Amino acid sequence: MDQDQQGKPLYFEDCVVGAEHAAASHNLTAQEIIEFARTWDPQPWHIDEDIAKGSIFGGLTACSAHIFSIFCITSQRWQSGVVQQAVAGLGFDELRMHKPVYAGDTLCCVSAVGAARVSKSKPECGIVTFHTQLLNQHDEVVFSIKASSLMARDPAKL
């Protein structure tokens, strides 16, 4: 996206296949990992730092549901400032957890437009598939997913 598009709505027509977009980052604290896991995945390596040190991971790690949640929020906050005109999420494919995510890691979200087509059943919308990755502070991919969204078409172009 160009600088002059900051704050503008991002419609289906603006999603160019192959275009890559940097999104938000998120820093994980031990407290956040523990609080999330206590509710959603109370495994010892997610909620007890001492046990986590002796585990296969060697330290406190975020659970997969937590990492997916971080993807959900960071992928919507593009650094260009555009506001995605998503109508609905349609599905997720090829979700992969590549490496553990540890307390103190900073995850950066990057999305690329993988496919885009006008919806056959809702011609006022288009279907866009994003290939998204979360990378840690060492530029290692820790999470990847293909996410399909129903996006509004630009009313001025219909």
Order of alpha helices (4+ residues) and beta strands (2+ residues): beta-beta-alpha-alpha-alpha-alpha-beta-beta-beta-beta-beta
